Amino acid sequence: MAWLVYRGNPHCGGQGVYTRYVAREISALGHHIEVLSGQPWPQLDEPSQLVEVPSLDLYRQPDPFRVPNIREFRDSIDMREFALMCTAGFPEPWAFSERARRLLLHRRDDFDLVHDNQALGSGVRKMMQDGWPVTATIHHPITVDRELELAHAQGWRRKLSLWRWYGFLNMQLRVAPTIPRVVTVSESSKRDIAAQMGVPAEHMTVVPIGVDENLFRPLPRVPRVPGRLMTTASADVPLKGLTILLDALAKVRVERPDAHLVVIGRLKDGSAVPALIDSLGLAGAVEFVTGVSDERIVELYAEAEIAVVPSLYEGFSLPAAEAMACGVPVVATTGGALPEVVGADGDCARTVDPGDASQLAAALIDVLGDADRRHVMGERGRRRVLQRFTWRAHAEGLVDVWRAELSDRTKQAAHAHR
């Protein structure tokens, strides 16, 4: 199995985390998998599984949108990748897929199948033309991200820049419907992918993603911090709803002055969030945490009285499942697939409408005020994760999809030789 991931960041964005656990569990099931990845490389439990597919790494930290040295340009893909970046486009999915296709041309006997993790680049379609069996994971349609960012954009220059940035979607919208079998992670994503990306529903299989239940676990010896709320959110992505949560926190602190927020995430340079925090009177009540170990994140969950998922939309929400696995009660919106993850309102989580700071504040005040209820919700959340959301179950679902695709290919080949 050749697994494609155009960027495998192990600390943010989800793709690196997803890839790490898939590679581990697919190997544990007895299958050979190699991960073809662009920068930043994923951190795999078995480093020999990684096949580096170097790019110009134009968005690396701390110098994103960098200008490479002329000696770094190796071929026409590099030249076009840089040119697209200079026009405010995002060329990584396209460039990675073309490089991966070039690499795989020389390894046809090494793999039975190629699985693409949402690059959906032109190179992936060429792989199918080369004769490769190809399947893909689409976590959710990026068209949703584009719509929400455009809705929150200020001024025509910003909107024009966003249209350029999301230009890669035109390619993905052409490629996605041609892939014979697509894995997605929720019924909500399946509906939206069909409606917005034109992928036939019969081509899709829902396989919920998982949580490392041995890592993300309750730590009963770690005391809860009174008033502590925790969220995992990119501060500058409207989709994640952090500004709504900050507005809600200001309302909560009227009744609960001890309420405060820990955010697992990084502020971008020039972010408007610090000014919003000051304007809401939240100075000292919001802390951003980055670059910490997984074990420290689990400790932060253990310290929290509530985990908050304020997203306007989620294709699944790994942070919600991780919080539940840690036995933390959740307050979440009903955006996208979140109800599929957290269950009915009042069971493992309280749920509110996305984008409504007043509803969110009321739910937070309600749950903060009832310790017994928080305990019960936390226990139910852990049980729900163990029953529904494990990486082994996700890997088994992937293997079923791969076997079905290979079986169809075998039947087609047999029919062609009659």
ABEGO torsion letter per residue (X at the ends): XBBBBABABAABGGAAAAAAAAAAAAAAAGBBBBBBBBOBBBBBABAAABBBBBBAGAABOABBGBBBBAAABABAAAAAAAAAAAAGBBAAAAAAAAAAAAAAAAAAAABABBBBBGAGBAAAAAAAAAGBBBBBBBABBAAAAAAAAAAABBEAAAAAAAAAAAAAAAAAAAAAAABABBBBABAAAAAAAAAAAGBBAAABBBBBBBBBAAABBBBAABBBBBGBBBBBBBAABAAAGAAAAAAAAAAAAAABAABBBBBBEBBBBGBAAAAAAAAAGABGABBBBBGBBAAAAAAAAAABABBBBABABBAAGAAAAAAAAAGBBBBBBABEAAAAAAEBBGBABBBBBBGBAAAAAAAAAAAAABAAAAAAAAAAAAAAAAAABBAAAAAAAAAAAAAAAAAAAAAAAAAAAX
